[in-house]
């Protein structure tokens, strides 16, 4: 089984058909729910990373309402997206999960724990930051700037948003691009993307968080040169979340968990099985 040939499944949540995918070769006690970044669909996960994790753990990835092939509307706030995620997990029949959030997904993950702390067993925060953190309210402007630069060069904006080096970017983007139309998700729609941007900006302008509500074992991961969500935020979260573990990958940016897929998958599996 490979993530590249894993098709969308659908479940009805609050009257909307929600698209998700499951991948599992191993038999873990709890599923690992992974929440993706801004403007991303199910096709924007690195297939190599998911295949490696699924060797040991049951992986679930989801399009929240209004994203990709999921029906409904994108929530106008990060806490609203957290509520949608909780409803999805409940619909699947789980009362306890492990949770990974990448970038915007990490913001949503924090709000999930604030709303329903008993739902999450272990937490992984990748390429993200706390509410009201350093330049969290500037993600919108940075995104448009990177998109403009990429548009002039006719390349994928993720080349600049996620990676500091062209070679590493092409490796990961090449892996994602191997998915055929038969197994493809729908693209992100523009209104939904703009709603996500506004939600992130609002969340970034909210009062700074002390994160004392996060008591789960927590793994924090980033590259040493994250230009989208400054790496300083990862150090800040590590200082605020008691007994958390911090991994900073060298010569990497926002997409460090994809760039270092082999290394990160081993760290993640060890963390979940500790």
Secondary structure in CASP SS format (residue, H / E / C, confidence):
PFRMAT SS
TARGET T0000
AUTHOR 0000-0000-0000
METHOD secondary structure of the structure
MODEL  1
X C 1.00
X C 1.00
X H 1.00
X H 1.00
X H 1.00
X C 1.00
X C 1.00
X C 1.00
X E 1.00
X E 1.00
X E 1.00
X E 1.00
X E 1.00
X C 1.00
X C 1.00
X E 1.00
X E 1.00
X E 1.00
X E 1.00
X E 1.00
X E 1.00
X E 1.00
X E 1.00
X C 1.00
X C 1.00
X C 1.00
X C 1.00
X C 1.00
X C 1.00
X C 1.00
X C 1.00
X E 1.00
X E 1.00
X E 1.00
X E 1.00
X C 1.00
X C 1.00
X C 1.00
X C 1.00
X C 1.00
X C 1.00
X H 1.00
X H 1.00
X H 1.00
X C 1.00
X C 1.00
X H 1.00
X H 1.00
X H 1.00
X H 1.00
X H 1.00
X H 1.00
X H 1.00
X H 1.00
X C 1.00
X C 1.00
X C 1.00
X C 1.00
X E 1.00
X E 1.00
X E 1.00
X E 1.00
X C 1.00
X C 1.00
X C 1.00
X C 1.00
X C 1.00
X C 1.00
X C 1.00
X C 1.00
X C 1.00
X C 1.00
X C 1.00
X C 1.00
X C 1.00
X C 1.00
X C 1.00
X H 1.00
X H 1.00
X H 1.00
X H 1.00
X H 1.00
X H 1.00
X H 1.00
X H 1.00
X H 1.00
X H 1.00
X H 1.00
X H 1.00
X H 1.00
X H 1.00
X H 1.00
X C 1.00
X C 1.00
X C 1.00
X C 1.00
X E 1.00
X E 1.00
X E 1.00
X E 1.00
X E 1.00
X E 1.00
X C 1.00
X H 1.00
X H 1.00
X H 1.00
X H 1.00
X H 1.00
X H 1.00
X H 1.00
X H 1.00
X H 1.00
X H 1.00
X H 1.00
X H 1.00
X C 1.00
X H 1.00
X H 1.00
X H 1.00
X E 1.00
X E 1.00
X E 1.00
X E 1.00
X E 1.00
X E 1.00
X E 1.00
X C 1.00
X C 1.00
X C 1.00
X C 1.00
X C 1.00
X C 1.00
X C 1.00
X C 1.00
X C 1.00
X H 1.00
X H 1.00
X H 1.00
X H 1.00
X H 1.00
X H 1.00
X H 1.00
X H 1.00
X H 1.00
X H 1.00
X H 1.00
X H 1.00
X H 1.00
X H 1.00
X H 1.00
X H 1.00
X H 1.00
X H 1.00
X C 1.00
X C 1.00
X C 1.00
X C 1.00
X H 1.00
X H 1.00
X H 1.00
X H 1.00
X C 1.00
X C 1.00
X C 1.00
X C 1.00
X H 1.00
X H 1.00
X H 1.00
X H 1.00
X H 1.00
X H 1.00
X H 1.00
X H 1.00
X H 1.00
X H 1.00
X H 1.00
X C 1.00
X C 1.00
X C 1.00
X C 1.00
X H 1.00
X H 1.00
X H 1.00
X C 1.00
X C 1.00
X C 1.00
X C 1.00
X C 1.00
X C 1.00
X H 1.00
X H 1.00
X H 1.00
X H 1.00
X H 1.00
X H 1.00
X H 1.00
X H 1.00
X H 1.00
X H 1.00
X H 1.00
X H 1.00
X H 1.00
X H 1.00
X H 1.00
X H 1.00
X C 1.00
X C 1.00
X C 1.00
X C 1.00
X C 1.00
X C 1.00
X C 1.00
X C 1.00
X C 1.00
X C 1.00
X C 1.00
X E 1.00
X E 1.00
X E 1.00
X E 1.00
X E 1.00
X E 1.00
X E 1.00
X C 1.00
X C 1.00
X C 1.00
X C 1.00
X C 1.00
X C 1.00
X C 1.00
X C 1.00
X H 1.00
X H 1.00
X H 1.00
X H 1.00
X H 1.00
X H 1.00
X H 1.00
X H 1.00
X H 1.00
X C 1.00
X C 1.00
X C 1.00
X C 1.00
X E 1.00
X E 1.00
X E 1.00
X E 1.00
X E 1.00
X C 1.00
X C 1.00
X C 1.00
X C 1.00
X C 1.00
X C 1.00
X H 1.00
X H 1.00
X H 1.00
X H 1.00
X C 1.00
X H 1.00
X H 1.00
X H 1.00
X H 1.00
X H 1.00
X H 1.00
X H 1.00
X H 1.00
X H 1.00
X H 1.00
X H 1.00
X H 1.00
X H 1.00
X C 1.00
END
